[in-house]
Amino acid sequence: MNDETILLFLGFIATIITVITPIVKLNNTITKLNSTIENLNKCVVRTEKVVEEHEDKIQNHEIRIDRLEHNK
């Protein structure tokens, strides 16, 4: 192999590395974001369940208060 072929080959490898590195970093970042979004969705679902339970309890209390007020 002559010097030009070696330089061409090294240049090609350097170009590939330059292109692949940001793609790999972007892929890692997207993976982290996906896992964060999944965790947030789980938290939102749990929070919605708690809110629904509290709304039911409040509604029950309002019904009791209304009955007490109207029975007097």
Residue pairs with C-beta under 8 A, 6 or more apart in sequence:
none
